[in-house]
Amino acid sequence: MIQEMGLTVTENFISLVIKNPVDHTKLRENLFSDNSISEMSFDAMNHRAKEMTNN
C-alpha cells in the first residue's frame, strides 16, 4: 500500500479504518467493485474531510 499510494496517504487510510471499523473487504466487493484501492482510499479521505468541516 505504501509503495502504491505513499506513506502519508497510507497513514490517512489506516487512520480512517481505525476510526470507522467496518469490513472493508465486503464494502469494496459490494459497493466499489469497479474502483481501485487508490480510488476507494481517495473517496474515503474526501468523505472524512467533508465530515470534519461539517462538525
Secondary structure by P-SEA (a helix, b strand, c coil): ccccccaaaaaaaaaaaaacccaaaaaaacccccccaaaaaaaaaaaaaaaaaac
